């Protein structure tokens, strides 16, 4: 036996289901980093607590709006000037200071090329 629902009830249920499907579930959020000198490369060392905080705040709100903490932003769209999509600026106060060298710390703590 089939249950027959009035058209207005079907429409109301459909609206309820669609309203729970927010912009958050339709976007792919990204991290952005403060870019003080405007060279397209953000801060050198992002704070992991700030990264965790913006992602948590964004997910808790589920609005799709950009969230901010310290020098980090997280959202579905680029926050605008003063923000870069990649970190690692060797001197974020000088747009002409750029490093093409990759530095890393080896197993005993020495900084290497």
C-alpha positions as CSV (number, residue, x, y, z in Angstrom):
1,X,0.0,0.0,0.0
2,X,1.4,3.4,-0.9
3,X,1.1,6.5,1.2
4,X,-0.2,9.4,-0.8
5,X,1.0,12.8,0.4
6,X,-0.6,16.1,-0.5
7,X,1.4,18.2,-2.9
8,X,1.9,21.0,-0.4
9,X,3.4,18.5,2.1
10,X,5.8,17.1,-0.5
11,X,6.8,20.7,-1.5
12,X,7.4,21.6,2.2
13,X,9.5,18.5,2.8
14,X,11.6,19.2,-0.3
15,X,12.2,22.8,0.8
16,X,13.3,21.5,4.2
17,X,15.8,19.1,2.7
18,X,17.2,21.7,0.3
19,X,17.5,24.4,3.0
20,X,19.8,22.1,5.0
21,X,22.1,21.9,1.9
22,X,24.1,25.1,2.5
23,X,26.8,26.9,0.5
24,X,29.4,25.2,2.8
25,X,28.7,21.8,1.3
26,X,29.0,23.2,-2.2
27,X,32.4,24.9,-1.9
28,X,36.0,23.8,-1.5
29,X,37.4,26.1,1.2
30,X,41.1,27.1,1.1
31,X,43.7,28.5,3.5
32,X,45.0,32.1,2.8
33,X,48.0,33.7,4.5
34,X,48.6,37.4,5.3
35,X,50.7,39.0,2.6
36,X,52.1,42.3,4.1
37,X,54.2,43.3,1.1
38,X,51.8,42.3,-1.6
39,X,54.2,40.1,-3.5
40,X,51.7,37.2,-3.7
41,X,53.5,35.0,-1.1
42,X,52.1,35.0,2.4
43,X,53.8,34.9,5.8
44,X,56.7,32.6,6.3
45,X,55.6,30.4,9.2
46,X,51.8,30.1,9.7
47,X,50.7,29.4,13.3
48,X,49.2,25.9,13.4
49,X,46.8,27.0,16.2
50,X,45.4,29.7,14.0
51,X,45.0,27.3,11.1
52,X,43.2,24.8,13.4
53,X,41.0,27.6,14.8
54,X,39.9,29.0,11.4
55,X,39.0,25.6,10.0
56,X,37.1,24.7,13.2
57,X,35.2,28.0,13.2
58,X,34.4,27.7,9.5
59,X,33.1,24.1,9.9
60,X,31.1,25.0,13.1
61,X,29.4,27.9,11.4
62,X,28.8,26.1,8.1
63,X,28.0,29.4,6.4
64,X,30.6,29.4,3.6
65,X,31.9,32.8,5.0
66,X,35.6,33.3,5.4
67,X,36.9,33.0,8.9
68,X,40.0,34.7,10.3
69,X,42.5,34.0,13.0
70,X,45.8,35.9,13.3
71,X,47.5,35.8,9.9
72,X,45.4,33.0,8.5
73,X,42.0,33.1,6.6
74,X,39.9,30.1,5.5
75,X,37.0,30.3,3.2
76,X,35.4,29.5,-0.2
77,X,36.7,32.7,-1.9
78,X,39.9,34.7,-1.8
79,X,39.6,37.3,0.9
80,X,41.1,40.1,-1.3
81,X,44.2,42.2,-1.3
82,X,46.6,41.6,1.5
83,X,46.2,37.8,1.4
84,X,48.1,35.1,-0.6
85,X,47.2,31.5,-1.3
86,X,50.7,30.2,-0.4
87,X,52.9,30.8,2.6
88,X,56.7,31.1,2.8
89,X,57.8,34.7,2.2
90,X,61.3,35.0,3.4
91,X,60.8,38.7,4.2
92,X,57.1,39.8,4.3
93,X,58.1,43.4,4.6
94,X,60.0,43.6,1.3
95,X,58.3,42.7,-1.9
96,X,61.7,42.4,-3.7
97,X,63.1,39.8,-1.2
98,X,62.2,36.4,-2.6
99,X,63.9,33.1,-2.1
100,X,64.1,30.4,-4.8
101,X,66.0,28.2,-2.5
102,X,64.3,25.5,-0.5
103,X,65.6,25.2,3.1
104,X,64.8,22.3,5.4
105,X,65.9,21.1,8.8
106,X,67.7,17.7,8.8
107,X,67.4,15.0,11.4
108,X,69.9,16.6,13.9
109,X,68.4,20.1,13.6
110,X,70.8,21.7,11.1
111,X,69.3,24.0,8.4
112,X,70.2,22.7,5.0
113,X,69.7,23.8,1.4
